Amino acid sequence: MLFLRRFITSSSPRLALKTRNLASSRSFSSREINHKPRPPPTAQDGEDVTVRGAMLNGALATSKAVVGIATHSPALISDAAHSFSDIATDFVTLLSYRKARQPADFEHPWGHGKYESVGTAVVGCVLIATGLGVGSHAGVMLYDVLMHDYWSQHATAMILPELADPFLSPVAAMGVAAASVALKLDMYWMTLRVGQEQNSKVIIANAYHHRSDALSSAVAFAGIGAASFLGLPLLDPLAGLAVAAWVINDGVDVTQGAVKDLLDMQIDSALLTEMAHVCSSVPGVKLKGDRSIRGRRMGPMMSVDVNITVDGWMSASSAHQLGEHVRMKLMARWSSLRDVRIHIDPDIRQEFEVHDPGGVNELRDPPQLYEERIRAILGKVSEVLKIRQLSLTYNIHGDVDLRMSVLLKPGLSIVASNSVAEEVKRLLVRHIGELKNIELDQDFGEQRQYLEEEDQDQDEKKYV
């Protein structure tokens, strides 16, 4: 076939070009036909991959134990014990994964995400214990090899005298170890992918556990081969110590991340910076200071608090609308955000770290009390019929700025109305010393409507 292709290419370049085009079109069409889009990830994927890993661990643990005893291989027997421990971590992973995805309830208003952090910490501790066990076993073997007491040759005979003579070749033990390496690495990549898709730290931690099992099986494979065929038993414990260090390091990283989540430590600074850019992209929104945004993890989900700064004279509804834009932008960008709380600050405001009564920065009264006092004062001014609008702003110096629109009696001249406005300002400053800047608008446009409403109210009172 290769000869025929070369003959066609050399004899007829045009025919060769047509042949290549036809082959490429066929290959493209076959890829197009066989291609099936992968369905979107679901929470069931995490449960399925965990159950599949538990079944694999059970099968491998049994196979290693049987073949290890039959071949008198301490390395494979200890590897079987490692695989049996994996079944326990699979159970912890499945339980915490399911619990973390339950909806919030009365007792858990922020959800159940912390269950996954607890499960991750447990799996991390098991990884550390596994590494310590592998390291201890490797250390004992290293000591025995250096002291010329070959444990690999005599251990099984001491434990099981009736099986002193192995009835299986070491090749069988190497075959089981090699199969374990291949299967566990495949399980590692599958579990890691699902964990990353689900943003599940406990699934990712379980993937690291699969990888540690693959590494320990690789050490068992190398140790059996080195001792049986190369006459180098020293390689087995040395490789075991290296794997132990690797597994312990993975366990420490997993446990440390879980403990940070349980202690509500700040999420990654790079992620916070990206979130801050998203918030600042909303027109009219500013973030001031390093504490403007903070976040914490709750298992696979996150909760974020954001302090935004807006125009101090903006209405409450407008400020709330800006806050909603910020919240929706964040939740659209990060699907793992369970809760986003927005605190809105005016750009001119009082802030207190410690309350200092009697000082210049004493906390001023709430707006309702000021409004009641202002209405009581203006009620004594006969020329003022009604307060149309009233807005208070607390500035950084502890003073209060006032914007107000009042309805004056009809028939007043411009000079008279200006005199009334000045009198109102003097009264307010005299009785409320915190008022420093007062802007007063005089409204004449609705006097007729106001008088008609007053007459209507009086008529209704008569009939009553």
N, C-alpha and C positions, 0 to 999 in steps of 0.2 A: 504493500500500500504506500509506503514511504517512497519506494522507487517510482511508482506511477505518478505520485504528486510531483516529484522532481522532474520527471519526464515532461509532464504537462507544462510546468513552469518554464522549462528551458526551450520547449518547442513552440509554444504559443503564449506570449505574455498577455494578450487580450483574453484568451480563454482562462489563463490563470487568475487574472483580475476578477473575471466573472465568477470563477469558482470560489475565490476568497469572499467576495461579496455575498454569494449565496450561503456560504458557511456561516458568515457573521450574522446574516439575517435570521438563519435558522437558530443559531445559538441565542440570539436576542429574543426571538419569539418563544423559545422554550423557557428562558428565564422569566419572560413576561407571563407565560401561562402558569408556570409552577410557583410563581411568587404569591405568597399569601400574607397579607398584612397582619402583624402581630396584634392581638387584642390588647386593649389598654389594661394596665395592671390593676388588680383588685386586692382587697384585704385577704381574700381566700388564698391568693398565691402564697402568702407568708405561712399560712397554716399547712398548705399542701407540701411545700418544700421542707418544712420542719418534720412532718409525719414521714415523708420519704426518707429524710436523713436518719430518723429513728429506726426505721425498718432496715436501712442499710447498715447502721451500727450494730443492730442485733445480729444480722447475718454474718458480718465480718468478725464480730467478737466471738461467736460460736466457732467459726471456721479457724480462727487463729488459736483458740484454746485447744481444739481437737488436734490440729496439725502440730501445734507447739509441743503438746505432750507426746504425740507420736514420734516426733523427730528429736525430742529432748533438747528443745531450743528455748532457753530462758528468755532470750530477746523477744521471741514471738509470744511467749506466755505473758510477759509484762505488757506487750503491745495489746494483747487481748483484754487485759485488765483496763487499759486506757480506753479501749472501744466500749467496754461495758459502762464506764463512767460517762461516756458521751450520751448514753441513753437517758441518764438522769438530767443532763443539761438540756437535752431536747424537750423533755417534759416541762422543765422550768421555762424554756423559751416559748413553748406553745401556750402555757398557762398565762404568762405575763403578756404575751402578744394579744391574746384574745381579750384579756381584761382591760388592757390599755385602750382598746377600740370601742368600749362600751360608751354610750352617750352619757352626758352629765346628768346627775340626779340631785335630789335634795341634800344628801350627805356629801356628795362630791360635785359642788357647783362648778368647779374648774375642770371637770372631767377626770378620767382615770389614767392619764398619761404617765403618772409617776410609777405605776405598776411596772411599766416597761423599764424604767430606770432601775428599779429594784431587781428585776430579772437580769438586766445587763450586768449589774454589780455581782450577782450570784455567779453568772457565767464567767465573768472576769476572775473571780476568786477561784473558781474551779480550774481555769487556765493556769493561774499561778500555782495552784496545788499540783496540777499535772506536770508543769515544768519542774517544780521542786522534786516530784517523784521520779521523773526521768533523770534529773541531775543526780539525785541520790543513788539511783540504780547504776548510772554510768560511773559514779565515783567509786562505788563498791567494786564494780567490775574492773575499773582501772587499777585499784589497789590489788585485787586478786591477780591480775595479769602481771603487774610489776613484781608481786611476791611469788610468782610462778605457781599460783593455786588456781588452776583453770576452772572457774565456776561453770563455764559453758559445757564442760565435759562431765562434771560430777554432780551438779545440782539436782537434776532430775533423779539420778540414781539414789541420792540420799533421801529425797522426798518420797519417791515411789520406787522401792526396790524391785517390785515385780516387773517394772518397765525399764530395767537397767540397760537393756539392749534396744536401741531404737529400731522400729520396724518400718520406718519411712526414711527416704533419703533426704538430706538437707535441701535438695533441689525443690522438694515439695514445700518446705518452709519458705524458701526464697520466692516460689511462685505465688504463694498466698500473700506474702509481704508486697510483692510487685503489684498484684491485683488490688490490694488495699490502697497503695499509693495512687494508682490510676483512678479508681473509683472515688476516693476521698477528695482528690484534686478536682475531679469533675463536679462533685457535690459542693466543694468550696466555691467554685466559680458560679454555680447555679444559685447557691444561697446568698452569695455576696451581691449578685445582680438583683435578686428579689429584695434584699435588705435596702439597697440603694434606691430602688424604685419606690418602696414603701416608706422610705426615710425612717427605718426601724433600726435602732442601735442594737436591740437584743438579737435581731436576725443577723446583723453584721457580726456581732460578737460570736454567735453560733457558727458563722462561716469561718471565723478565725480558729474556732475549736476544730472544725473539720480539717483545716490546714495543718494544725498541730498534730492531728492524728496521722495525716499523710506524711509529715516529716518524721514522726516516730517510727512509722512503718518503713520509711526509707532508711532510717538508721538500722532498724532490725534487718533489712535486706542486706545492707552493706556489712553489718557485723557478722551475719551468718556466712556470707560469701567470703569475707576476709578470713574468718576462722577456719572454714571448711576447705577452701580451695587455695587460698594464698598463704595460709599459715601466719597471718598477721592479726591476731586477736586484739592487738592494741588499738586498731582503727575503730572498733565498735564503741568502746567507752569514750574515746575522744570525740567522735561524731555525736554521741549522745549528749555530751556536755554542751556542744555547740547548739544542738536543737533545744536543750533545756533553757539556755540563755535566750534563744529566740522566743520560745513559748512564754517564758516569764515576762519578757518585755511586752508581748502582745497583751498578756493578762493585766499588767500594770496600766497600760494605755486604756484598755477597755474599762477597768475598774475606776480609774481616775476620771474618765469622762462621765461615768454614771454617778459618781459621788458629786461632781460639780453640778449635775442636773438636780440631784436630790437636795443640794444646799442652795438652790436658786442662784447660782453664780451667773454673771453676765455672759450673754452669748458672744460669739466671735466678733471682734472689733471690726473686721473687714465687712461683715454682714451688717453691722450697725451703721457703718459709713454709707453703704449702699442704700439702706433704708432711709437715712437722712437725706440723701440726694433725691429720692423719690418724694419725700415729704416737701422738700424745698421747691420741687418742680410745680407745685400748685400755686398759681398766682395769688399774691396777697398773704402768703404763709412764710414765716421765718422761723428758724431754729436758733436759739441763743444758748451758748454754754455747752459744756460736755455732758451735762445731765439732762439734756433735752429729750433724749431717747434712751430707753433701757429695755432689755428683754431677757426672758428666761425660757428654758426648755421644760416641757412637760411630756417626756417620752418622745413620741414622734411629732408632737405639735409644739408651737411656740406661742408665748404671750408677750405682747409689747405694749409699753406705756410711752406716749409721745406728748411732750409739752410744746405746743405751737404758739407763736406770737403773732397777733393780728393788730390792725389799727384800733387804737383805744376808743375812738368815737364810733366804731362800727356797732350796729345793732346786734343784740344777742342772737337773733335768728340768722343773720348773715354770718356771724362768727361760727355758729353751729353748722351752717352749710359748708363752710370751708373745712371744718373738722371732718364732716362726712366725706368730702372729696379726698382728704388725706387717708381716711380709714379704708375707703373702697379701693384706692390705688394700691395701698399696701397689701390688702387681702387678694387683689387680683394678681399681684406680682408674685406673692408667696402663698401657695395653697396650704402650706403647713401652719399658717397663722390661725389659731383657734380664736384668739381674743385680741383686739386692738382697742386700747382705751386712749382717748384724746382729751388732754387738758388744755384749755384755751386761756392764754394770758394776753392782756392788752400790752401794747408796746410801751405805755407809760403806766406804771403801777407801783404799788408798795409791796415790798417783800421783806419777810422777817425770818431770821434764823432763830433769834431769841427775843421773846417779848420783853420790852423795856418800859414798864409803866412810868409815866412821868417824864420820859425822854422826848426828844423832838420827833422820834419815829414811832410814837404811840399809835397803835392801831385805831383807825377812825371808825365811827359808827357805821352800821350797814345802811344801804341806800334808803330803805323804807323809813327809818327814823328821820333821816334828813328831809325826805319828802314830806313827812307829816309836819315837821317844824316849819318848812318853807310854806306849805299851804296854810298853816295857822297864822303866819306872819302876813301873807298876802290877803288873808281873809279880812284883815283890818283896814286894807286900802280900798276905799269905796270905788275908786275909778277902775279897779280890776274886776272884770266880770267872771273870768274863767282862766285857768291854766290849761293851755292847749297841749303843750309838750314839756317834758322835764327830763333832762339827762345829766347824770353826775359822772365825773371822772376823777379817780384818785391818782394823783401824780406822785412822782418818785420822792418829792420833798415832804410828803405827809399832808399836803394841802388838797383841797377839793375844788375842782372846776365845775361850773354850772352853766348849762345851756338850757334856756327856757323860752317858751313862746306863750304870751299872755293875750287875752282878748280884753280890750278896753271899751269903756262906755262910748256910745255914739255921740257925735257932736264935738269931740275934743279936737282942737287944732293940733297941728304938728308940734308947735312949741309946747302946748300943754301936755301932749302925750310924751314928749321927751322929758319934760319935768317929772311926770309920773314915773317914768322908767328910772330916772336918776334917784328918785325917792325910794323906789323899791330896792335898788342896789344898796343904798345906804342902810336901810332897815335890815336887809339880809346880812350884810357884813357886820353890823352892830350886834346882832343877836347870834350869829353863827360865825365865829372868828376863823374857822377853817376855810371858809369860802373866800378865795383870793381872786380868781378870774371868773367874772360873770358876764355871759353874753345873753342879752335880753332882746327878743324879737317881739314887736308890737303887731298884733293881728287885728285888722279892721274889716277884713273881707267877709266875715261871717256874723257880723253883729245883728243884721236883720233876722237871720235864721235863729240865732241864739234867743233874741227877744220873742220870736214866734213860739219857740219851744217853751220859754218861761210862761207865756200866756196860756199855752196848752196845759202845762202842768198845774197852773192855778185853777183853770176850769175843771180839770179832773178832780182836784182836791175839793172843790165846791160840791160836786155831785156826790162825792164820797161822804 
